[in-house]
C-alpha cells in the first residue's frame, strides 16, 4: 500500500516503510495519521490471519473504511471565478 501526503509546507521529507506499506510526504500531523492508520490496518488484517497482499479489493476497502481511512474522498468543487 502506498500513502502520499500532499500538505507538506515545511520542506521536511517524511518517508515511512513498513512490511506492507510505504508512506511518503505530508505535514507532520498528516504523516503521523497515515502511520497510525496504516499500522491499524495491518494489525486488523493480521488478526484475521491475512496481509494486505492476501485480501481482495472489497475486503481491503471494507477494512480500511472500518478504521477510518477515506479511500474515496469527495472531490472539492472548483473555485468560483470572480
KEPA-652225 format. One record per residue: residue number from 1; residue in one letter; x, y, z negated of N, C-alpha, C in turn. Coordinates in Angstrom, 1 decimal, padded with zeros to 4 digits. Example, Ala and Ser with C-alpha at 12.3 -4.5 7.8 and 13.67 -1.06 7.14 Angstrom:
{1 A {013.2 -005.7 -007.8} {012.3 -004.5 -007.8} {013.2 -003.3 -007.8}}
{2 S {012.8 -002.2 -007.1} {013.7 -001.1 -007.1} {012.9 000.0 -007.9}}
//
This chain:
{1 X {000.9 -001.2 000.0} {000.0 000.0 000.0} {000.9 001.2 000.0}}
{2 X {000.5 002.2 000.8} {001.3 003.5 000.8} {000.4 004.6 000.3}}
{3 X {000.9 005.4 -000.6} {000.2 006.5 -001.1} {001.0 007.8 -000.8}}
{4 X {000.3 008.8 -000.2} {001.0 010.0 000.2} {000.3 011.2 -000.5}}
{5 X {001.1 012.0 -001.3} {000.5 013.2 -001.8} {001.0 014.4 -001.0}}
{6 X {000.0 015.3 -000.7} {000.3 016.4 000.2} {000.3 017.7 -000.5}}
{7 X {000.2 017.8 -001.8} {000.1 019.1 -002.5} {001.3 019.5 -003.2}}
{8 X {002.5 019.1 -002.8} {003.7 019.5 -003.4} {004.2 020.9 -003.0}}
{9 X {004.3 021.8 -003.9} {004.8 023.1 -003.6} {006.1 023.5 -004.3}}
{10 X {006.6 022.5 -005.1} {007.8 022.8 -005.9} {009.1 022.3 -005.2}}
{11 X {009.0 021.7 -004.1} {010.2 021.2 -003.4} {010.8 019.9 -003.9}}
{12 X {010.3 019.4 -005.0} {010.8 018.2 -005.6} {010.4 017.0 -004.8}}
{13 X {011.3 016.1 -004.5} {010.9 014.9 -003.7} {010.6 013.8 -004.7}}
{14 X {009.4 013.3 -004.6} {008.9 012.2 -005.5} {008.7 010.9 -004.7}}
{15 X {009.3 009.9 -005.1} {009.1 008.6 -004.5} {009.1 007.5 -005.6}}
{16 X {008.1 006.7 -005.5} {007.9 005.6 -006.5} {007.7 004.3 -005.7}}
{17 X {008.5 003.3 -005.9} {008.3 002.0 -005.2} {008.0 000.9 -006.3}}
{18 X {006.9 000.2 -006.0} {006.5 -001.0 -006.8} {006.6 -002.2 -005.9}}
{19 X {006.3 -003.3 -006.4} {006.3 -004.6 -005.7} {005.3 -004.5 -004.5}}
{20 X {004.1 -003.9 -004.7} {003.1 -003.9 -003.7} {002.7 -002.5 -003.2}}
{21 X {003.5 -001.5 -003.6} {003.1 -000.2 -003.2} {004.4 000.7 -003.1}}
{22 X {004.2 001.8 -002.3} {005.2 002.9 -002.3} {004.4 004.2 -002.3}}
{23 X {004.8 005.1 -003.1} {004.2 006.4 -003.3} {005.2 007.5 -002.9}}
{24 X {004.7 008.4 -002.1} {005.6 009.5 -001.6} {004.9 010.8 -001.8}}
{25 X {005.7 011.8 -002.3} {005.2 013.2 -002.4} {004.2 013.5 -003.4}}
{26 X {003.6 014.6 -003.3} {002.6 015.1 -004.2} {003.2 016.0 -005.3}}
{27 X {002.4 016.8 -005.9} {002.8 017.5 -007.1} {003.1 016.5 -008.2}}
{28 X {003.7 017.0 -009.3} {004.0 016.2 -010.5} {002.7 015.5 -010.9}}
{29 X {001.6 016.2 -011.0} {000.3 015.7 -011.5} {-000.2 014.7 -010.5}}
{30 X {-000.2 015.0 -009.2} {-000.8 014.1 -008.2} {000.1 012.8 -008.2}}
{31 X {001.4 012.9 -008.2} {002.2 011.7 -008.2} {002.0 010.8 -009.4}}
{32 X {001.9 011.4 -010.5} {001.6 010.6 -011.7} {000.2 009.9 -011.6}}
{33 X {-000.8 010.6 -011.1} {-002.1 010.0 -010.9} {-002.0 008.8 -009.9}}
{34 X {-001.3 009.0 -008.8} {-001.1 007.9 -007.9} {-000.4 006.7 -008.5}}
{35 X {000.6 007.0 -009.4} {001.3 005.9 -010.1} {000.3 005.1 -011.0}}
{36 X {-000.4 005.9 -011.8} {-001.3 005.3 -012.7} {-002.4 004.4 -012.0}}
{37 X {-002.9 004.9 -010.9} {-004.0 004.2 -010.2} {-003.4 003.0 -009.5}}
{38 X {-002.2 003.1 -008.9} {-001.6 002.0 -008.2} {-001.3 000.9 -009.2}}
{39 X {-000.8 001.2 -010.3} {-000.5 000.2 -011.3} {-001.7 -000.5 -011.8}}
{40 X {-002.8 000.3 -012.0} {-004.1 -000.3 -012.4} {-004.6 -001.3 -011.4}}
{41 X {-004.5 -000.9 -010.1} {-005.0 -001.7 -009.0} {-004.2 -003.0 -009.0}}
{42 X {-002.9 -003.0 -009.1} {-002.1 -004.2 -009.0} {-002.4 -005.1 -010.2}}
{43 X {-002.6 -004.5 -011.4} {-002.9 -005.2 -012.6} {-004.3 -005.9 -012.5}}
{44 X {-005.3 -005.1 -012.0} {-006.6 -005.7 -011.9} {-006.6 -006.9 -010.9}}
{45 X {-005.9 -006.8 -009.8} {-005.8 -007.9 -008.9} {-005.1 -009.1 -009.5}}
{46 X {-004.0 -008.8 -010.2} {-003.2 -009.8 -010.9} {-004.1 -010.6 -011.8}}
{47 X {-005.0 -010.0 -012.5} {-005.9 -010.7 -013.4} {-006.8 -011.7 -012.7}}
{48 X {-007.0 -011.4 -011.4} {-007.8 -012.3 -010.5} {-006.9 -013.3 -009.9}}
{49 X {-005.6 -013.3 -010.2} {-004.6 -014.2 -009.5} {-004.3 -013.8 -008.1}}
{50 X {-004.4 -012.5 -007.8} {-004.2 -012.1 -006.4} {-003.2 -010.9 -006.4}}
{51 X {-002.7 -010.6 -005.2} {-001.9 -009.4 -004.9} {-002.6 -008.6 -003.8}}
{52 X {-002.1 -007.4 -003.6} {-002.7 -006.6 -002.5} {-002.6 -007.3 -001.2}}
{53 X {-001.6 -008.1 -001.0} {-001.5 -008.8 000.3} {-002.4 -010.0 000.4}}
{54 X {-003.0 -010.4 -000.7} {-003.9 -011.6 -000.7} {-005.4 -011.3 -000.4}}
{55 X {-005.8 -010.0 -000.6} {-007.2 -009.7 -000.5} {-007.5 -009.1 000.8}}
{56 X {-008.8 -009.3 001.2} {-009.3 -008.8 002.4} {-009.6 -007.3 002.2}}
{57 X {-010.0 -006.6 003.3} {-010.2 -005.2 003.2} {-011.4 -004.9 002.2}}
{58 X {-012.4 -005.7 002.3} {-013.6 -005.4 001.5} {-013.2 -005.5 000.0}}
{59 X {-012.5 -006.6 -000.4} {-012.1 -006.7 -001.8} {-011.1 -005.6 -002.2}}
{60 X {-010.3 -005.2 -001.3} {-009.3 -004.1 -001.7} {-010.1 -002.9 -001.9}}
{61 X {-011.0 -002.5 -001.0} {-011.8 -001.3 -001.2} {-012.6 -001.3 -002.5}}
{62 X {-013.3 -002.4 -002.7} {-014.1 -002.6 -003.9} {-013.3 -002.4 -005.2}}
{63 X {-012.1 -003.1 -005.2} {-011.2 -003.0 -006.4} {-010.7 -001.6 -006.6}}
{64 X {-010.3 -000.9 -005.5} {-009.8 000.4 -005.6} {-010.8 001.4 -006.1}}
{65 X {-012.0 001.3 -005.6} {-013.1 002.1 -006.0} {-013.5 001.9 -007.4}}
{66 X {-013.4 000.7 -007.9} {-013.7 000.4 -009.3} {-012.8 001.1 -010.3}}
{67 X {-011.5 001.4 -009.9} {-010.6 002.1 -010.8} {-010.5 003.5 -010.4}}
{68 X {-011.3 004.0 -009.5} {-011.4 005.5 -009.3} {-010.5 006.0 -008.1}}
{69 X {-010.1 005.1 -007.2} {-009.3 005.5 -006.1} {-010.4 005.9 -005.0}}
{70 X {-010.3 007.1 -004.5} {-011.2 007.5 -003.5} {-010.5 007.4 -002.1}}
{71 X {-010.8 006.2 -001.5} {-010.2 005.9 -000.2} {-010.7 006.7 001.0}}
{72 X {-012.0 007.1 000.9} {-012.6 007.8 002.0} {-013.2 009.2 001.5}}
{73 X {-012.4 010.1 001.2} {-012.9 011.4 000.7} {-013.7 012.1 001.7}}
{74 X {-014.7 012.9 001.3} {-015.5 013.7 002.2} {-014.6 014.7 002.9}}
{75 X {-014.7 014.9 004.2} {-013.9 015.9 004.8} {-014.3 017.3 004.4}}
{76 X {-013.4 018.2 004.3} {-013.7 019.6 004.0} {-014.2 020.3 005.2}}
{77 X {-015.3 021.1 005.0} {-015.7 021.8 006.2} {-014.7 022.9 006.7}}
{78 X {-014.7 023.2 007.9} {-013.7 024.1 008.4} {-014.0 025.5 007.8}}
{79 X {-012.9 026.3 007.6} {-013.1 027.6 007.1} {-014.0 028.5 008.0}}
{80 X {-014.8 029.4 007.3} {-015.6 030.3 008.1} {-014.8 031.4 008.8}}
{81 X {-015.1 031.6 010.0} {-014.4 032.7 010.7} {-015.1 034.0 010.4}}
{82 X {-014.3 035.1 010.3} {-014.8 036.4 010.0} {-015.6 037.0 011.1}}
//
